[in-house]
Amino acid sequence: MLGSQGGEGKVSMQVDVGVGVMMQAEAANVSTLLVDVGLGFRVECGIAEAQDIASLHVSTAETDMARYAEQGHSVQAALLRECRGTWSMDPMEQS
């Protein structure tokens, strides 16, 4: 959902229907939502439960990003150490 606006119980929104295609959609009842929980499965739940699931996904993504950033820094440091070692060697010793 990109954006929503609506009045009494009616919600109008732009919905991603796949491959970057958006369409205008209108829902008369938004008391339950279908939430993608991964591997192609969706769960019908209330808004509070949907927010909990979304929070869990955000938390997992933040943890993964921090871990990948640390791994990237470790690889970068190892490459710099390796390059500095190669550059500091006497060219005559490399043959």
C-alpha positions as CSV (number, residue, x, y, z in Angstrom):
1,M,0.0,0.0,0.0
2,L,1.5,3.3,-1.0
3,G,-1.0,5.7,0.5
4,S,-4.5,5.7,1.8
5,Q,-7.3,8.0,2.4
6,G,-10.9,7.4,3.3
7,G,-13.8,8.3,5.4
8,E,-16.2,6.2,7.4
9,G,-14.9,2.7,7.2
10,K,-13.9,3.0,3.6
11,V,-10.3,3.0,2.5
12,S,-8.9,3.9,-0.9
13,M,-5.3,3.0,-1.6
14,Q,-2.7,2.2,-4.3
15,V,-1.8,-1.5,-4.2
16,D,1.3,-3.1,-5.8
17,V,-0.1,-6.0,-7.9
18,G,3.4,-7.2,-9.0
19,V,6.2,-6.3,-11.3
20,G,6.0,-2.7,-10.3
21,V,2.3,-2.3,-11.5
22,M,0.1,-0.3,-9.2
23,M,-3.7,-0.1,-9.1
24,Q,-6.2,1.9,-7.2
25,A,-8.2,-0.3,-4.8
26,E,-11.0,0.4,-2.4
27,A,-11.9,-1.6,0.7
28,A,-15.1,-1.2,2.6
29,N,-13.9,-3.3,5.6
30,V,-10.4,-3.1,6.9
31,S,-10.9,-4.9,10.2
32,T,-8.7,-7.8,9.0
33,L,-5.7,-7.9,6.8
34,L,-3.8,-10.5,4.8
35,V,-0.2,-10.3,5.9
36,D,2.7,-12.0,3.9
37,V,4.6,-14.0,6.5
38,G,7.1,-15.5,4.0
39,L,7.5,-18.4,1.7
40,G,4.3,-17.4,-0.1
41,F,2.1,-17.8,3.0
42,R,-0.4,-15.1,4.1
43,V,-2.2,-14.9,7.4
44,E,-5.5,-13.1,8.0
45,C,-5.2,-11.1,11.2
46,G,-6.4,-8.0,12.9
47,I,-4.6,-4.7,12.6
48,A,-2.8,-5.1,16.0
49,E,-1.5,-8.5,15.0
50,A,-0.4,-7.2,11.6
51,Q,1.6,-4.4,13.3
52,D,3.3,-7.1,15.6
53,I,4.2,-9.1,12.5
54,A,5.5,-6.0,10.7
55,S,7.6,-5.0,13.8
56,L,9.1,-8.5,13.9
57,H,10.0,-8.3,10.2
58,V,11.6,-4.8,10.7
59,S,13.5,-6.0,13.7
60,T,14.8,-9.1,11.8
61,A,15.8,-6.9,8.9
62,E,17.7,-4.4,11.1
63,T,19.6,-7.3,12.8
64,D,20.5,-8.8,9.4
65,M,21.7,-5.4,8.1
66,A,23.9,-4.9,11.1
67,R,25.4,-8.3,10.8
68,Y,26.0,-7.9,7.0
69,A,27.6,-4.5,7.6
70,E,30.0,-6.0,10.2
71,Q,30.8,-8.8,7.8
72,G,31.5,-6.2,5.1
73,H,33.8,-4.3,7.4
74,S,35.7,-7.5,8.3
75,V,36.1,-8.4,4.6
76,Q,37.2,-4.8,3.8
77,A,39.8,-4.9,6.6
78,A,41.2,-8.2,5.4
79,L,41.5,-7.0,1.8
80,L,43.3,-3.8,3.0
81,R,45.7,-5.9,5.1
82,E,46.4,-8.2,2.1
83,C,46.9,-5.3,-0.3
84,R,49.2,-3.5,2.1
85,G,51.2,-6.6,2.6
86,T,51.6,-7.1,-1.2
87,W,52.4,-3.5,-1.8
88,S,55.1,-3.4,0.9
89,M,56.9,-6.4,-0.5
90,D,60.1,-5.9,-2.5
91,P,59.4,-6.6,-6.2
92,M,62.5,-8.8,-6.4
93,E,61.1,-11.1,-3.7
94,Q,57.9,-11.7,-5.6
95,S,59.6,-13.6,-8.5
